[in-house]
Amino acid sequence: MTKPQKPQWRNILSRRRQAYHAAHPTITAMILGHLSDLIHQRQVVAIYAALDGELDILPLCQMRPDVTFLLPRIEANDVGKHMQFLPWSEDLEDGPYGLKQPARGHEYTPNMVVLPLLGMDHEGVRLGYGGGYYDRKLADLPHVRRVGVGFATQLVASLPEEQHDMRLDILVTDLGVTQLDRGAQL
């Protein structure tokens, strides 16, 4: 039997996430607590506006007024695909792929990036949606702490990894926080 590749994993983990979220609707608060504990005062943290089935972590913006929160803004045009991190505001506009994103503005460099995901493994390999936006952006920010956030059911033993994939430093799930060693990548 062959190991599942990224498209198969996306299908498997998307269904697993939906089922788990439906069965455990209050678990998000626990994960937000773990995530909030990781964030230091006056830090600049890039988060995301949740899409279908993702953990909604925007409540962190209200929970932690001592932190500057950023959201990704996606630009997909003739030149290519580009992501920048702009300050969070409650006034978001529609972006590509159904994203809610800030209007144009001044780009900031975060200390920490909290990434959405379909799956993650114990080595910090993250499975996203396949657009490569986060991998390209994180390649330009090698010293930023990369935090994957999801349900414990999204954590699997091993995921396929490609050369351009950027590994996570920290995993945050309903089971707690796991620090990983990315020293070989830095």
C-alpha positions, -999 to +999 in steps of 0.1 A: +000+000+000+014+034-010+015+063+014-010+091+008+004+122-010-006+158-003-039+158-022-051+127-005-039+140+029-058+173+023-090+153+017-085+130+047-076+158+071-102+182+060-129+157+067-113+148+100-111+184+111-148+191+102-160+160+121-139+168+152-149+205+152-186+195+149-183+170+178-163+194+201-177+229+195-163+244+227-127+232+223-117+264+205-116+283+238-091+259+252-068+262+222-071+300+223-060+299+259-029+278+250-021+302+222-026+333+243-001+319+269+026+317+241+023+353+232+043+379+251+034+415+257+041+440+229+048+412+205+038+416+168+019+384+158+005+375+124-027+355+127-054+346+101-092+350+096-106+315+096-120+298+065-144+270+065-136+246+093-105+264+106-101+274+142-114+310+146-085+327+164-096+363+158-109+365+194-072+368+204-074+404+192-099+412+219-083+389+245-048+405+241-050+443+236-013+444+246-003+427+213-001+440+178-020+416+155-015+413+118-035+395+091-023+383+057-033+402+026-030+381-006-023+396-040-026+373-069-019+390-102+001+387-135+034+391-115+027+363-092+013+354-058+023+377-029+014+378+008+020+407+032+011+411+068-010+442+076-025+454+109-057+438+120-088+459+121-125+450+124-130+465+089-119+436+066-125+433+029-131+403+007-100+388-008-091+359-031-102+324-021-130+337+002-104+353+026-112+382+048-082+406+047-072+441+057-073+469+031-040+480+017-017+495+042+018+495+057+034+461+059+048+449+093+073+422+101+059+398+128+079+381+156+055+352+154+033+338+126+003+316+136-006+294+106-038+278+095-035+242+084-052+211+074-026+189+091+007+188+108+031+161+120+055+156+149+084+170+129+067+203+122+057+196+086+026+216+079+000+207+053-019+238+040-041+243+010-014+241-016-010+277-027+024+282-011+017+317+001+029+310+037+060+290+025+071+318+002+066+345+029+083+325+057+113+318+035+118+356+037+114+356+075+137+328+087+139+339+123+101+343+129+085+317+153+061+296+133+031+283+152+007+257+138-027+257+154-053+230+150-072+201+167-053+171+180-070+150+154-051+170+127-017+158+141-005+127+122+027+107+124+042+118+091+033+140+062+049+143+028+074+172+026+088+191-003+120+212-004+101+245-003+079+235+027+086+256+058+085+236+091+067+248+123+085+256+155+055+251+178+023+230+176-008+242+195-037+218+199-064+210+224-039+187+241-015+216+247+017+232+233+046+212+218+079+230+211+098+215+182+135+218+173+140+236+140+176+243+147+188+224+116+167+248+094+180+280+109 
